[in-house]
Amino acid sequence: MNPDVNRYFLVVSPKFREKLKDWNMQKIFYEENIEHAVDNDVFKWSIFLKTTGECIGRLSCHEAHDEDETINDANIRGVGWIIDPNFQRKAYGTEAAKAMIDFMFLECEIEQIVTSAAICNPASWKIMEKLGFEKQEGTKLVQYTYLDELVENYFYVLTKERYLSLNESIKKK
């Protein structure tokens, strides 16, 4: 519920945007999400520290059309993550994102991830690049839920084939 953390996390359709800009309404939104957390087609996780069990963030693998309305294929997904500022720059985001991507490619057998990151949010796009995402040509202006101004984004793609070739060891598991 930290505005500085959430600002580049959520992109929703315009009909929900105004509701979710209100933090109390956002709380209801997240509570409704929790009700569906055990559904087999909902891929949203909290990130907990292994040592203390403290919740330090959240990540999701969502339908790609949430980020690009031209994509309507269940085998193509989008991703996003947020980490509490007190735990950023400690590789927790990379570790959690890698575990999520391993799961989505190996267990859910999706074929591709298409996603974006605000240019002014290098922590997010650097994780993408570390994990093998390929930056696409050009940029795109995105309307994030909690910001009034459009934000310039890089777009990234990661295919299952590329990811597995970069991570030979996970194929042996």
C-alpha positions in Angstrom: 0.0 0.0 0.0 3.0 2.3 -0.4 2.4 4.8 -3.2 6.1 5.1 -4.0 6.3 1.3 -4.6 3.0 0.8 -6.3 3.2 3.6 -8.8 4.6 1.5 -11.6 3.0 -1.8 -10.7 -0.6 -1.9 -11.8 -2.1 -1.1 -15.2 -5.9 -1.7 -15.3 -8.6 -0.9 -17.7 -9.8 2.7 -17.6 -13.2 1.7 -16.0 -11.4 0.5 -12.8 -8.6 3.1 -12.7 -10.5 5.8 -10.8 -11.7 3.3 -8.1 -8.2 2.0 -7.6 -6.6 5.4 -7.2 -8.3 5.5 -3.8 -6.2 3.5 -1.3 -9.3 2.2 0.6 -10.8 0.9 -2.7 -7.4 -0.6 -3.6 -7.5 -2.5 -0.3 -10.8 -4.0 -1.3 -9.4 -4.9 -4.7 -6.5 -6.8 -3.1 -8.8 -8.5 -0.6 -10.9 -9.8 -3.5 -7.7 -11.0 -5.2 -6.8 -12.9 -2.1 -10.2 -14.8 -2.3 -9.0 -16.2 -5.6 -5.4 -16.8 -4.7 -5.8 -20.6 -4.7 -7.5 -20.7 -8.1 -5.5 -22.6 -10.6 -5.5 -19.8 -13.1 -4.5 -17.0 -10.7 -0.8 -16.4 -10.6 -0.2 -13.8 -7.9 2.2 -14.4 -5.0 3.5 -12.6 -2.0 7.3 -12.5 -1.5 8.4 -13.6 2.0 11.9 -13.5 3.5 13.1 -17.0 4.1 14.8 -16.0 7.3 12.0 -14.2 9.1 8.8 -14.9 7.1 8.2 -11.1 6.7 6.3 -10.1 3.6 8.5 -7.9 1.5 6.7 -7.7 -1.9 4.4 -9.2 -4.5 4.7 -10.6 -8.0 2.3 -11.7 -10.6 2.1 -13.4 -14.0 -1.1 -12.0 -15.6 -2.8 -12.2 -18.9 -0.8 -10.3 -21.5 -3.8 -8.3 -22.7 -3.6 -6.4 -19.4 -0.5 -4.7 -20.8 -1.1 -5.0 -24.6 -4.7 -5.2 -25.7 -3.7 -6.6 -29.1 -2.6 -9.9 -27.4 -5.3 -12.5 -26.8 -3.4 -15.7 -26.3 -3.4 -17.6 -23.0 0.1 -18.9 -23.7 1.5 -15.4 -23.7 1.6 -13.7 -20.2 2.8 -10.5 -18.6 4.7 -10.1 -15.4 5.2 -7.6 -12.6 6.7 -7.2 -9.2 7.1 -4.8 -6.3 9.5 -5.0 -3.5 9.4 -3.0 -0.2 12.0 -0.2 -0.5 13.8 -1.5 2.6 14.6 -4.7 0.7 15.4 -3.4 -2.7 18.9 -3.9 -4.2 19.4 -7.1 -2.3 18.5 -9.5 -5.2 15.2 -10.6 -3.7 13.3 -9.3 -6.7 15.5 -11.2 -9.1 15.2 -14.4 -7.0 11.4 -14.2 -6.8 11.0 -13.3 -10.5 13.2 -16.2 -11.6 11.2 -18.7 -9.4 8.0 -17.3 -10.9 9.3 -17.6 -14.5 10.6 -21.1 -13.9 7.1 -22.1 -12.6 5.3 -20.5 -15.5 7.4 -21.9 -18.2 8.0 -25.4 -16.7 4.8 -26.1 -14.8 2.2 -24.0 -16.6 3.9 -24.4 -19.9 3.3 -20.9 -21.2 5.3 -20.0 -24.3 6.1 -16.4 -24.0 6.1 -13.4 -21.6 5.5 -9.9 -23.0 5.8 -7.1 -20.5 7.0 -3.6 -19.9 8.7 -1.4 -17.4 8.8 2.3 -16.9 12.1 3.8 -18.2 12.3 5.8 -15.0 12.1 2.5 -12.9 15.5 0.8 -13.8 15.2 -1.6 -10.8 12.4 -3.4 -12.6 13.8 -3.5 -16.2 17.2 -4.5 -14.9 15.7 -7.6 -13.4 14.1 -8.3 -16.8 17.4 -7.9 -18.5 19.3 -10.1 -15.9 16.7 -12.9 -16.6 17.1 -12.8 -20.4 14.2 -10.6 -21.5 14.9 -8.9 -24.8 14.2 -5.2 -25.1 12.0 -4.4 -28.1 12.5 -1.5 -30.5 11.0 1.8 -29.4 9.0 2.8 -26.4 5.4 3.2 -25.5 3.5 5.6 -23.2 1.5 3.7 -20.5 -1.2 4.8 -18.2 -0.5 3.4 -14.8 -3.4 3.1 -12.4 -2.0 5.5 -9.7 -0.5 8.1 -11.9 -2.2 10.8 -13.8 0.5 11.3 -16.4 1.5 8.9 -19.1 4.8 7.1 -18.4 7.3 6.1 -21.1 8.0 2.4 -21.0 10.5 -0.1 -22.5 8.8 -3.3 -23.8 10.4 -6.8 -23.3 9.8 -10.3 -24.6 11.0 -13.6 -23.2 10.2 -16.9 -24.9 10.3 -20.2 -23.2 12.9 -21.5 -25.7 15.2 -18.5 -25.0 14.8 -18.8 -21.2 15.5 -22.5 -21.2 18.5 -22.1 -23.4 19.9 -19.5 -21.0 19.1 -21.7 -17.9 20.2 -25.1 -19.0 20.3 -26.3 -15.4 16.6 -26.0 -14.8 15.8 -28.4 -17.6 17.4 -31.2 -15.6 15.1 -30.7 -12.5 
